[in-house]
Amino acid sequence: MGPLKSHDSLDGSIVAKRNLTNMRVVATGASSGIGYALVRRLLHAGAHVLATARREERLQQLILEHADAPGTLSILPGDLTSSHHREAIVQWCRDHWGGLDTLVNNAGAGAIGPFADATSDRLRRVMEIDFFAPAELTRICLPLLLQGHRPAILNIGSVLGHRAVPFKSEYCAAKFAMRGWSEAIRVELKRSGIDVLMVSPSTTRSEFFDSLLDTPTGTRSRSVGIMEPDTVAKIAIASLVRSKRERILSLGGKLLVLSGRWFPSITDYILGRSLAKT
Ligand SMILES: NC(=O)c1ccc[n+]([C@@H]2O[C@H](COP(=O)([O-])OP(=O)(O)OC[C@H]3O[C@@H](n4cnc5c(N)ncnc54)[C@H](OP(=O)(O)O)[C@@H]3O)[C@@H](O)[C@H]2O)c1
């Protein structure tokens, strides 16, 4: 993996809006999967990163592994669903950086199983981590982002925030919410110069399916064309550098979204048929 560099092209096909060197970035969900890979890439490109997640030992591991990287890494362990932790992140940025260039809202968790069998607690827990936490962290980061250099908010959504599927109702609802909120604030914040970007991965090989909320162990998710976290991280960082407003990842993901948009009834039928076989 080589460091990503911003570059301009004469024909304007790839115009970098941001340089990662010295960029001040807060990355949530940095202890595993996509977040871990994102932080690695940012550090190799010379960014200054504040990484957060609940598992401190994983964040320490990031420090050990990247001692020689050109960027700098600081960690702040904590639960993002706590307003105290979110405020501590902002305070840290104020004290150490006096501003913020990029907020990466990546932390998230899912749940699998029929809506009818689930508790209201499951819906609330999924919404807390996948929607309320990133939205509220963003709100309190805005004053810092306004003082940042080419500021951006990079939201990691999901293909399931574009087309919902059965047995993941809470997760789909949370990712739809994140997408709707991102669209709204993208326009609201345009004048202040803060870009709102969204990357929507499809199934990715990570610990996501080991840490499902209120989901019986052994519950399986059917998926094809699994992506690697580093591939998602690479595309997410390219989106940040080029300021791409929205990316849907993987051919399967794009087909699901397009078929849901153009042929909603047929898509419902196919998804229902696959349910019948489980
Ligand atoms: N894997 C997929 O198939 C897939 C597909 C589409 C979209 N996504 C999205 O990609 C993002 C990253 O997921 P991933 O695949 O990399 O899964 P992952 O390996 O399970 O990573 C999730 C990250 O979120 C953190 N996190 C979870 N709950 C938290 C909380 N309450 N407070 C603070 N941090 C919390 C976890 O850290 P701690 O446990 O240490 O707190 C971990 O670092 C998520 O938003 C997910 O919805 C994933």
The ligand as a Tripos MOL2 file, in Angstrom:
@<TRIPOS>MOLECULE
LIG
   48    52     1     0     0
SMALL
NO_CHARGES

@<TRIPOS>ATOM
      1 N1        -18.9380   -4.9060    7.2660 N.am      1 LIG1
      2 C1        -19.9080   -4.6690    6.3980 C.2       1 LIG1
      3 O1        -20.4110   -5.5980    5.7300 O.2       1 LIG1
      4 C2        -20.4110   -3.2550    6.1760 C.ar      1 LIG1
      5 C3        -21.1980   -3.0190    5.0320 C.ar      1 LIG1
      6 C4        -21.6730   -1.7250    4.8130 C.ar      1 LIG1
      7 C5        -21.3850   -0.7140    5.7100 C.ar      1 LIG1
      8 N2        -20.6290   -0.9770    6.8160 N.ar      1 LIG1
      9 C6        -20.3930    0.1150    7.7560 C.3       1 LIG1
     10 O2        -18.9960    0.3260    7.8840 O.3       1 LIG1
     11 C7        -18.7150    0.9040    9.1530 C.3       1 LIG1
     12 C8        -17.5510    0.1470    9.7880 C.3       1 LIG1
     13 O3        -17.9460   -1.1950   10.0000 O.3       1 LIG1
     14 P1        -16.9170   -2.4290    9.8880 P.3       1 LIG1
     15 O4        -17.3980   -3.3030    8.8050 O.co2     1 LIG1
     16 O5        -15.5370   -1.9480    9.8450 O.co2     1 LIG1
     17 O6        -17.2540   -3.1880   11.2490 O.3       1 LIG1
     18 P2        -16.3890   -3.4520   12.5630 P.3       1 LIG1
     19 O7        -15.1120   -4.1030   12.2260 O.co2     1 LIG1
     20 O8        -17.3260   -4.1530   13.4920 O.co2     1 LIG1
     21 O9        -16.0690   -1.9810   13.0910 O.3       1 LIG1
     22 C9        -17.0200   -1.2150   13.7700 C.3       1 LIG1
     23 C10       -16.2890   -0.1300   14.5420 C.3       1 LIG1
     24 O10       -17.2610    0.6630   15.2350 O.3       1 LIG1
     25 C11       -16.8700    0.7750   16.5920 C.3       1 LIG1
     26 N3        -18.0320    0.9080   17.4570 N.ar      1 LIG1
     27 C12       -19.1350    0.1210   17.4960 C.ar      1 LIG1
     28 N4        -19.9550    0.5420   18.4690 N.ar      1 LIG1
     29 C13       -19.3500    1.6040   19.0570 C.ar      1 LIG1
     30 C14       -19.6980    2.4580   20.1270 C.ar      1 LIG1
     31 N5        -20.8480    2.3150   20.8140 N.pl3     1 LIG1
     32 N6        -18.8480    3.4500   20.4810 N.ar      1 LIG1
     33 C15       -17.6780    3.6200   19.7920 C.ar      1 LIG1
     34 N7        -17.2990    2.8480   18.7710 N.ar      1 LIG1
     35 C16       -18.1250    1.8490   18.4090 C.ar      1 LIG1
     36 C17       -16.1000   -0.5170   16.8840 C.3       1 LIG1
     37 O11       -15.1750   -0.3170   17.9480 O.3       1 LIG1
     38 P3        -15.3010   -0.8600   19.4470 P.3       1 LIG1
     39 O12       -16.0640   -2.1450   19.4090 O.co2     1 LIG1
     40 O13       -13.8790   -1.0040   19.8770 O.co2     1 LIG1
     41 O14       -16.0260    0.2320   20.1580 O.co2     1 LIG1
     42 C18       -15.3430   -0.7120   15.5800 C.3       1 LIG1
     43 O15       -14.1620    0.0340   15.6030 O.3       1 LIG1
     44 C19       -20.0170    0.8340    9.9570 C.3       1 LIG1
     45 O16       -20.6490    2.0960    9.9440 O.3       1 LIG1
     46 C20       -20.8570   -0.1590    9.1660 C.3       1 LIG1
     47 O17       -22.2390    0.0790    9.3150 O.3       1 LIG1
     48 C21       -20.1380   -2.2200    7.0700 C.ar      1 LIG1
@<TRIPOS>BOND
     1     1     2 1
     2     2     3 2
     3     2     4 1
     4     4     5 ar
     5     4    48 ar
     6     5     6 ar
     7     6     7 ar
     8     7     8 ar
     9     8     9 1
    10     8    48 ar
    11     9    10 1
    12     9    46 1
    13    10    11 1
    14    11    12 1
    15    11    44 1
    16    12    13 1
    17    13    14 1
    18    14    15 2
    19    14    16 1
    20    14    17 1
    21    17    18 1
    22    18    19 2
    23    18    20 1
    24    18    21 1
    25    21    22 1
    26    22    23 1
    27    23    24 1
    28    23    42 1
    29    24    25 1
    30    25    26 1
    31    25    36 1
    32    26    27 ar
    33    26    35 ar
    34    27    28 ar
    35    28    29 ar
    36    29    30 ar
    37    29    35 ar
    38    30    31 1
    39    30    32 ar
    40    32    33 ar
    41    33    34 ar
    42    34    35 ar
    43    36    37 1
    44    36    42 1
    45    37    38 1
    46    38    39 2
    47    38    40 1
    48    38    41 1
    49    42    43 1
    50    44    45 1
    51    44    46 1
    52    46    47 1
@<TRIPOS>SUBSTRUCTURE
     1 LIG1         1 GROUP 0 **** ****
